[in-house]
Amino acid sequence: MTSATLTTGAEGAADRLGRTRQNASDRETLHLSLRELRLITERLLQTQGLALGAVPAVRDLVLHAQAAGLPALQFLADRLTAADRAHAGRVEIAAETPGALVVDCLGQSGLVVAPALLDLLQAEPGERVVLWAGHLERAQLVAVLEHQGTDRGVVLTVTPTAAPAAGLPEVPGELAGDGVLLVMERRAPELPDDPELRRLLPLVGSLPAARAVRTGIETPTALWWSLFADSAGALSPESVTSLKHAGATAVDDNGVIEPDLTDDVDFVGDTSGATATTDEKEQR
């Protein structure tokens, strides 16, 4: 994979299979396929030190956020914070009453804690759930969760604000500054009229991503290629060891590929025991 630009037919239309079709790196913007953005994002999160168990959920939210026009790739370019790496999306409930939660995000970035915030909202019973998330960096990126509600059959509203709203339990002073107010309502969201988008929605997880299947995700060229280069840090350098673990290729201790084995041989090892057993049977 060497390019992120995808065009088939109409200008800017993305390849439906996520294949690279045209290198247009001299343009100011590129149209990324979902597949390519997902791959590079996963590598970046790994090389920046996010706990491996947290990578898939954050990776997918980066994709949905960028598709929705939020600066998710710039967030990756600025790199994860020490709090992101230390806590890997873990949050703490500081106060709660039925249908209302106050959460300490432990100084992490919005996209890193967003999966936990969504889980807490969905786990709380009731037709309407309110959650205040404080001690949060890059709070505007939590807005990606609004697009996740449609796929889950609920309506989510995300409001970055400087003060908690009424109806919440008492908010500790250290969490009462800038934060995010999330409201989830268990009611049917409005779905698009376009039948193709309605078909794609449960497959890709958000309406912005469903639209991106057709058009790609527009991204500044310089930013993308910088991230693409950085993502190589997640790959293993070529060595004798890596070559010896590259599939079924037989490589000696000097890294030289040995002659191919025939299809008739499934396992090479000490067969003397099996031969002796066969000979013994023949002698009987």
ZIFENFEN-V321903 format. One record per backbone hydrogen bond with DSSP energy under -0.5 kcal/mol. NH is the residue of the N-H (numbers start at 1). CO is the residue of the C=O. E is the energy in kcal/mol with one decimal. If there is no record, write none. Layout:
# ZIFENFEN-V321903
nh=NH co=CO e=E
nh=NH co=CO e=E
This chain:
# ZIFENFEN-V321903
nh=6 co=31 e=-0.7
nh=8 co=10 e=-0.6
nh=8 co=13 e=-0.7
nh=10 co=8 e=-0.8
nh=13 co=10 e=-2.0
nh=14 co=214 e=-2.9
nh=18 co=15 e=-1.8
nh=21 co=5 e=-1.1
nh=22 co=5 e=-1.4
nh=24 co=22 e=-0.8
nh=27 co=24 e=-2.2
nh=30 co=219 e=-3.0
nh=32 co=30 e=-0.6
nh=32 co=217 e=-2.3
nh=37 co=33 e=-2.3
nh=38 co=34 e=-2.4
nh=39 co=35 e=-2.1
nh=40 co=36 e=-2.3
nh=41 co=37 e=-2.2
nh=42 co=38 e=-2.1
nh=43 co=39 e=-1.9
nh=44 co=40 e=-2.4
nh=45 co=41 e=-2.5
nh=46 co=42 e=-1.9
nh=47 co=43 e=-2.8
nh=48 co=44 e=-1.9
nh=49 co=46 e=-1.3
nh=50 co=45 e=-2.3
nh=54 co=51 e=-1.8
nh=55 co=51 e=-0.8
nh=55 co=52 e=-0.7
nh=56 co=52 e=-0.6
nh=58 co=54 e=-1.7
nh=59 co=55 e=-3.1
nh=60 co=56 e=-2.0
nh=61 co=57 e=-1.7
nh=62 co=58 e=-2.3
nh=63 co=59 e=-1.8
nh=64 co=60 e=-2.3
nh=65 co=61 e=-2.7
nh=66 co=62 e=-2.6
nh=67 co=63 e=-2.2
nh=68 co=64 e=-1.5
nh=69 co=66 e=-1.4
nh=70 co=65 e=-2.6
nh=72 co=70 e=-2.4
nh=75 co=71 e=-1.4
nh=76 co=72 e=-1.6
nh=77 co=73 e=-2.3
nh=78 co=74 e=-2.1
nh=79 co=75 e=-0.6
nh=79 co=76 e=-0.6
nh=85 co=81 e=-2.0
nh=86 co=82 e=-2.3
nh=87 co=83 e=-2.4
nh=88 co=84 e=-2.1
nh=90 co=87 e=-1.8
nh=92 co=104 e=-2.2
nh=94 co=92 e=-0.6
nh=94 co=102 e=-2.7
nh=95 co=102 e=-1.4
nh=97 co=100 e=-2.4
nh=100 co=97 e=-2.6
nh=101 co=130 e=-2.2
nh=102 co=95 e=-2.7
nh=103 co=132 e=-3.3
nh=104 co=92 e=-3.4
nh=105 co=103 e=-0.6
nh=105 co=134 e=-2.6
nh=107 co=135 e=-2.5
nh=108 co=105 e=-1.7
nh=108 co=135 e=-0.5
nh=110 co=137 e=-1.6
nh=112 co=109 e=-0.6
nh=113 co=109 e=-1.7
nh=114 co=110 e=-1.4
nh=116 co=113 e=-0.5
nh=117 co=113 e=-2.1
nh=118 co=114 e=-2.4
nh=119 co=115 e=-2.0
nh=120 co=116 e=-2.3
nh=121 co=117 e=-2.1
nh=122 co=118 e=-2.2
nh=123 co=119 e=-2.0
nh=124 co=120 e=-1.3
nh=129 co=184 e=-2.5
nh=130 co=99 e=-2.5
nh=131 co=182 e=-2.8
nh=132 co=101 e=-2.6
nh=133 co=131 e=-0.5
nh=133 co=180 e=-2.8
nh=134 co=103 e=-2.6
nh=134 co=132 e=-0.6
nh=135 co=178 e=-0.5
nh=136 co=178 e=-0.5
nh=137 co=108 e=-3.0
nh=141 co=138 e=-1.5
nh=142 co=139 e=-1.7
nh=143 co=140 e=-1.3
nh=144 co=141 e=-1.6
nh=145 co=142 e=-2.3
nh=146 co=143 e=-1.5
nh=147 co=144 e=-1.2
nh=148 co=144 e=-0.6
nh=148 co=145 e=-0.6
nh=149 co=145 e=-1.3
nh=150 co=146 e=-0.6
nh=151 co=147 e=-0.6
nh=152 co=148 e=-1.1
nh=153 co=149 e=-0.6
nh=153 co=150 e=-0.9
nh=154 co=149 e=-2.3
nh=155 co=185 e=-2.6
nh=156 co=154 e=-0.5
nh=157 co=183 e=-2.5
nh=159 co=181 e=-2.6
nh=161 co=179 e=-2.1
nh=168 co=165 e=-0.8
nh=172 co=170 e=-0.5
nh=175 co=172 e=-2.0
nh=176 co=173 e=-1.2
nh=179 co=161 e=-2.7
nh=180 co=133 e=-2.1
nh=181 co=159 e=-2.5
nh=182 co=131 e=-3.1
nh=182 co=180 e=-0.6
nh=183 co=157 e=-2.4
nh=184 co=129 e=-2.8
nh=185 co=155 e=-2.7
nh=186 co=127 e=-2.9
nh=187 co=185 e=-1.9
nh=198 co=194 e=-1.9
nh=199 co=195 e=-1.9
nh=200 co=196 e=-2.1
nh=201 co=197 e=-2.0
nh=202 co=198 e=-0.6
nh=203 co=200 e=-1.0
nh=204 co=200 e=-2.2
nh=205 co=201 e=-2.7
nh=210 co=206 e=-2.1
nh=211 co=207 e=-2.4
nh=212 co=208 e=-1.7
nh=213 co=209 e=-1.0
nh=213 co=210 e=-0.5
nh=214 co=210 e=-0.5
nh=214 co=211 e=-1.1
nh=215 co=211 e=-2.0
nh=216 co=212 e=-2.4
nh=217 co=32 e=-2.2
nh=218 co=216 e=-0.6
nh=219 co=30 e=-2.4
nh=221 co=28 e=-2.7
nh=224 co=220 e=-2.3
nh=225 co=221 e=-2.5
nh=226 co=222 e=-1.7
nh=227 co=223 e=-2.1
nh=228 co=224 e=-3.0
nh=229 co=225 e=-2.0
nh=230 co=226 e=-2.1
nh=231 co=227 e=-2.3
nh=232 co=228 e=-0.5
nh=232 co=229 e=-1.1
nh=233 co=230 e=-1.9
nh=234 co=231 e=-2.0
nh=235 co=232 e=-1.9
nh=243 co=239 e=-2.6
nh=244 co=240 e=-1.9
nh=245 co=241 e=-0.6
nh=245 co=242 e=-0.9
nh=246 co=243 e=-1.3
nh=247 co=245 e=-1.4
nh=249 co=246 e=-1.1
nh=251 co=249 e=-0.6
nh=252 co=256 e=-2.6
nh=255 co=252 e=-2.1
nh=258 co=250 e=-3.0
nh=265 co=262 e=-1.5
nh=266 co=264 e=-0.6
nh=269 co=267 e=-0.6
nh=271 co=269 e=-0.8
nh=275 co=271 e=-2.3
nh=276 co=272 e=-2.7
nh=277 co=273 e=-2.1
nh=278 co=274 e=-2.0
nh=279 co=275 e=-2.7
nh=280 co=276 e=-2.6
nh=281 co=277 e=-1.9
nh=282 co=278 e=-2.2
nh=283 co=279 e=-2.5
nh=284 co=280 e=-1.7
